[in-house]
């Protein structure tokens, strides 16, 4: 039992010591999202509508480990809105991108990786949607960034991997309508490394 305890301490302490030497720091980020979710399928007319893109916002924290090649985990609150003719779909979620980046030239870097997404709240035309297929989903982020010492600017694209539909009753109270809640967005961020 004592050996297991020492192995556990070494298994936790060694990676922590290595990360502490390469940790560049933590920081804050904020910015705008140019968002559209997937199609809205009306059962009444058996038609689908493509969303109009809208501007949303995000706020969050990030860490950066490494320099030339780096790992950048983030935790971000995101609020988005998509318009479908006269109706709007609003969504609030927590995103956790796990990005790997590479400095390519001076302050320019490229990055990409999976994004874990947890939907906190959603509303379609004033009605709360509780029947989203999966509150938790996975997407992909990739983009380019400029870093000037502690200040950074990045532009990225995010897309959900799998269909994630919400179902709800239509205007007549009988027909079931569907809405694809996958993110499809451009994200512009400003970050400050502390």
C-alpha positions as CSV (number, residue, x, y, z in Angstrom):
1,X,0.0,0.0,0.0
2,X,2.9,2.4,0.8
3,X,4.5,1.7,-2.5
4,X,1.3,2.5,-4.3
5,X,1.1,5.8,-2.4
6,X,4.6,6.8,-3.5
7,X,4.0,5.8,-7.1
8,X,0.8,8.0,-7.0
9,X,2.8,11.0,-5.6
10,X,5.5,10.6,-8.3
11,X,2.9,10.2,-11.0
12,X,1.3,13.5,-10.0
13,X,4.4,15.5,-9.0
14,X,6.6,14.7,-12.0
15,X,4.2,15.9,-14.8
16,X,3.2,18.9,-12.6
17,X,6.9,19.9,-12.2
18,X,7.4,19.6,-16.0
19,X,4.3,21.6,-16.8
20,X,5.3,24.3,-14.3
21,X,8.6,24.8,-16.1
22,X,6.9,25.2,-19.5
23,X,3.7,27.0,-18.4
24,X,3.7,30.4,-20.0
25,X,0.7,31.4,-18.0
26,X,-3.0,31.8,-17.9
27,X,-5.1,34.5,-19.4
28,X,-8.5,36.0,-20.3
29,X,-10.1,36.1,-23.7
30,X,-13.2,37.7,-25.2
31,X,-14.6,38.3,-28.6
32,X,-17.3,38.0,-31.2
33,X,-18.8,34.9,-32.8
34,X,-20.4,35.1,-36.3
35,X,-22.7,32.2,-35.9
36,X,-25.3,30.0,-37.7
37,X,-26.6,26.7,-36.5
38,X,-27.9,24.0,-38.8
39,X,-31.2,23.8,-40.7
40,X,-34.6,24.2,-39.2
41,X,-37.0,21.5,-40.4
42,X,-40.8,22.3,-40.2
43,X,-43.1,19.3,-40.2
44,X,-46.1,21.5,-41.3
45,X,-44.7,22.2,-44.7
46,X,-42.1,19.5,-44.8
47,X,-39.5,22.2,-45.7
48,X,-36.2,23.3,-44.3
49,X,-34.8,26.7,-43.7
50,X,-31.2,27.7,-43.6
51,X,-30.2,30.1,-40.8
52,X,-29.1,33.7,-41.2
53,X,-25.9,34.4,-39.4
54,X,-25.8,36.7,-36.4
55,X,-23.1,38.1,-34.1
56,X,-22.8,36.6,-30.7
57,X,-20.1,36.9,-28.0
58,X,-17.8,34.8,-25.8
59,X,-15.8,35.3,-22.6
60,X,-13.3,32.9,-21.0
61,X,-10.0,31.7,-19.6
62,X,-7.1,29.9,-21.2
63,X,-3.8,28.4,-20.3
64,X,-0.7,28.1,-22.5
65,X,2.0,25.4,-22.1
66,X,5.0,25.5,-24.3
67,X,6.4,28.1,-26.8
68,X,7.3,27.0,-30.3
69,X,4.8,24.1,-30.1
70,X,2.2,24.7,-27.5
71,X,-0.9,23.3,-25.8
72,X,-3.7,25.8,-25.1
73,X,-6.7,24.5,-23.1
74,X,-9.6,27.0,-22.8
75,X,-12.9,27.3,-20.9
76,X,-15.3,29.7,-22.6
77,X,-18.9,30.9,-22.1
78,X,-20.5,31.5,-25.5
79,X,-23.8,33.1,-26.4
80,X,-25.1,32.8,-30.0
81,X,-28.2,33.5,-32.0
82,X,-29.4,32.2,-35.4
83,X,-32.4,33.6,-37.3
84,X,-34.9,31.5,-39.3
85,X,-37.3,33.7,-41.2
86,X,-39.3,35.4,-38.3
87,X,-38.0,33.1,-35.6
88,X,-34.7,33.2,-33.6
89,X,-32.7,30.4,-31.9
90,X,-30.6,31.5,-29.0
91,X,-28.1,29.2,-27.2
92,X,-25.7,29.6,-24.3
93,X,-23.0,27.0,-23.9
94,X,-19.6,26.2,-22.3
95,X,-16.9,25.4,-24.7
96,X,-13.6,23.7,-23.8
97,X,-11.3,23.8,-26.9
98,X,-8.1,21.7,-26.5
99,X,-5.8,23.3,-29.0
100,X,-2.3,22.4,-30.2
101,X,-0.5,25.3,-31.9
102,X,2.7,25.9,-33.8
103,X,4.5,29.2,-34.2
104,X,5.2,29.5,-38.0
105,X,6.7,32.9,-38.5
106,X,7.4,35.6,-35.9
107,X,4.2,36.4,-34.1
108,X,2.1,34.2,-36.4
109,X,0.9,30.8,-35.2
110,X,-1.6,28.2,-36.5
111,X,-3.6,25.9,-34.2
112,X,-6.3,23.3,-34.1
113,X,-8.0,20.7,-32.0
114,X,-11.2,19.3,-30.6
115,X,-13.7,21.5,-28.7
116,X,-15.9,19.9,-26.0
117,X,-19.3,21.7,-25.8
118,X,-21.9,21.7,-23.1
119,X,-25.2,23.4,-23.8
120,X,-26.4,25.4,-20.8
121,X,-29.6,26.9,-22.2
122,X,-31.5,27.2,-25.5
123,X,-34.6,29.0,-26.7
124,X,-36.4,29.0,-30.0
125,X,-38.8,32.0,-30.6
126,X,-39.3,32.6,-26.9
127,X,-39.8,28.9,-26.0
128,X,-37.2,27.1,-23.9
129,X,-36.0,23.9,-25.7
130,X,-35.4,21.0,-23.3
131,X,-35.3,18.1,-25.9
132,X,-31.9,18.6,-27.3
133,X,-30.5,15.2,-28.3
134,X,-27.1,15.7,-26.6
135,X,-26.3,18.5,-24.1
136,X,-22.7,17.4,-24.6
137,X,-21.0,17.3,-28.0
138,X,-17.7,17.5,-29.7
139,X,-16.6,19.9,-32.4
140,X,-13.4,21.1,-34.2
141,X,-11.6,24.4,-33.9
142,X,-8.8,25.6,-36.2
143,X,-7.4,29.0,-37.0
144,X,-4.6,31.5,-37.1
145,X,-3.3,33.8,-34.3
146,X,-1.0,36.8,-33.9
147,X,0.7,37.1,-30.5
148,X,2.5,40.3,-29.4
149,X,4.1,39.5,-26.0
150,X,1.1,39.1,-23.8
151,X,-1.6,40.4,-26.2
152,X,-3.1,38.0,-28.8
153,X,-5.6,38.1,-31.6
154,X,-6.9,35.0,-33.3
155,X,-9.5,34.1,-35.9
156,X,-10.8,30.5,-35.9
157,X,-13.6,28.4,-37.4
158,X,-15.6,26.0,-35.3
159,X,-17.9,23.2,-36.5
160,X,-19.8,20.5,-34.7
161,X,-18.8,16.9,-35.7
162,X,-22.2,15.1,-35.4
163,X,-25.8,16.0,-35.8
164,X,-27.3,17.3,-32.6
165,X,-31.0,18.0,-33.1
166,X,-33.6,19.6,-30.8
167,X,-37.3,18.6,-31.3
168,X,-40.3,20.6,-30.3
169,X,-44.0,21.0,-31.1
170,X,-44.9,23.3,-34.0
171,X,-47.3,26.2,-34.0
172,X,-50.3,24.0,-34.3
173,X,-49.3,22.0,-31.2
174,X,-49.3,18.7,-33.1
175,X,-46.5,18.5,-35.6
176,X,-43.0,18.0,-34.3
177,X,-40.3,20.4,-35.7
178,X,-36.5,19.8,-35.6
179,X,-33.6,22.2,-35.3
180,X,-29.9,21.3,-35.8
181,X,-28.0,22.8,-32.9
182,X,-24.5,22.1,-34.2
183,X,-22.3,25.2,-34.1
184,X,-21.0,26.6,-37.4
185,X,-19.2,29.8,-36.7
186,X,-16.2,32.1,-37.2
187,X,-14.7,33.3,-33.9
188,X,-12.6,36.5,-33.5
189,X,-10.9,36.7,-30.1
190,X,-8.6,39.1,-28.2
191,X,-6.6,37.5,-25.4
192,X,-4.4,38.8,-22.6
193,X,-1.8,36.5,-21.1
194,X,-1.2,37.3,-17.4
